[in-house]
Amino acid sequence: MPSNRVIESVYLGQFSSIDKVNSSTLYKPGELGARAAINNTEWQFVQLDSGATASNAVGVVAVGQAAYWKDKSKYLVTNDLRQAVGASGGCRNEVAGVFQVAATAGNYCWVQQKGRSVNSIVLKSASPNIGDWIVADNTASTAQFDIVAIATAPTVQSYGKAAASGSTVTSIAADLDVPGIP
């Protein structure tokens, strides 16, 4: 286990940047769960659950989807909130980060946790304003986020703020603030 350390030198292998890593093997198994800080963004290295396939109701991972913790001790994530920690009701508070690559089921990737989202996040159709809270949506068979107006207190964990405005949009730039785990 990485013990809450931020690694200084991220191994990317054949991939061009941290948001493109989608590897079937670990270069250094001890780095699973490690965190990295790059250009005002923070990331955590995780493994995608092998069940994130087209046959699942949520389907394969798409860029900008919410990554939910499935097993924190193994740094295992899923895009299916029904499989997440606290699936009986607390899963909206168990976001691990945002997928910035269309990761393959069972592979290892980095999820973004802090900073301006590299790609737009997947959003339940909404009309956000800059500064509105970003929260996990609880609609079954989705891995998307929802908006809570800035003047309204969120009833679940907030994962950042909208960084743009829009009318009936399904994706948006966000300033992320997802807590990582050691």
N, C-alpha and C positions, 0 to 999 in steps of 0.2 A: 504494500500500500504506500502511496506517495507521501503521506504524512503532511498534508497541507503545504506542499512546497510549490513554488513557481519555477518552472525550468527555464533556463536562460537560452538554451540552444535547442530549438525544436527540430526533430528529424522529420523531413518531408518525403524522403525517398524519391519516387518517380513523380510526385505531385508538385505543381508549380507554386502552391501557397497553402496556408493552413486551412483555408475554407474549401479546399479541393480534396483533402485527404479522405480516402475511401479504400482502406486496405484490408485484405483478408488475413493478414498476419501482423503480429506485433514485432517491431524492430527490437524494442527493449521492453519485455513484459513488465518490468518494474515501473514503467512510466504510465501504465493504465491508471487513469484517475488524476494524473498530473494536470496542473493548470499552467497556462502560458499567458503572458501579457505582451501584446504586440501593437504598436501604433495606437494607443488609447483604446484598445479592445482587449477583453479577457476571454479565454477559452478553457474548456475542460475536455480531456481526452477520454472517450467513452466507447463502449461496444454497443452496437444496435442489436436488439433482440432478433433472433432468427425467425420469429413469427411475423415480421413486418414485410409481408409479401402481398401480391395481388389478390390472393385468395382470402385475405383478412378483410373485414368490412371497411377498415380505414384505408387499406391499400398500401402501396409502397411509399416510402418517404419522399416528400417533395421539398424543395428548397423553401425555407421560410416557415416550415411547420414547427409546432411545439414538440420538444423532446421531453417526455415524462420519465421520471425515475421508475424503473421496474424492480431493480435490486441495487440499492446504494452500496452495499458491501462489495459488489462485483462491478460497480460502475456500468451497470447494464441499463440501457434506456429503450424506450419504445415510443412509437407515434400513436399508440392506442391507449387512450385514457382509461379504458375499461380494464387494462392489464397493469395499470400504474399502481404504485404504492398508494394506499388509501382509496382504492377504487370504489369502495362503498360510500364515498362521499367527500373524502379529503383530497382526491386526486388533483383538483384544481390548484392545490397548494404544493404540488410535487413536480413542478417544471424544472428540468435539468438545464435547459437552454433552448437555443433555436438552431435547427439544422440549417447549415449553409451549403450543404452538398446533398444531392439525392443519393444518400448512402444505401448500400446494398445490405439486405438482411444478413445479420451475423458478422458484418464487417466493423472495423474500428474507424472512428472519425472524431473530429473536434466539433463540439457544439459551442456556439457563441453565448456568453453570459453577460458581458458588459460592453458598453460603448455603442456607437451608432451601428445599427444592423448593417452588415455587409450587403445583404440583399433585403428586399422588403419582406416583412413578416406576413404570413397568411392570416387574414382577418375575416371574421364573420361579417357579412355585409353590414356596413355601418357608415356613418358620416362623422368621422372624428375631427376634432380641432387640435391644433398643436398644444401639447401639454396634457391631453386627456390620458387617464391611466390605462395601461395595457394589462389585462388579466386573461387567464386561461378560460376558454369557452367550455361549457359543460354539455354541449350537444353531442349525443352519441355518434360514433363513427366519424369523428373529425379530429384534427390535431391543429386546431386554429386558436386564435386569440380573439378577444372581444374588447370593447371600449367601455370605460366608465367615465362619465363627464367629470372634468376637473373639480367642479364644485360639489361633487358627490363622493362620499367616502366609500371605497371599495369594501365589499364584504368578504373578499378572499385576497390572497397574496397578490400584490401588484408586481409586475415584472418589467416595469419601465414606463415610458411616456411616449405618446405619439409625437413624431418629429415632423409631421406634415398634416395638412388638412385635406379633406376630400368629401365628396358627396356620393353616397352609396358605393363605397369602394370595397374590394375584397383583398387588398394588400396595401401595406403602407410602410414607410420608413419609421424606425423606432429607435429611441435611446434606451437600450436595454440595461436592466439592473437585476439580473437573476442571481440569487445566492448560490455559490458553488459549495461543494462539500469537500472536506479534507480527504 
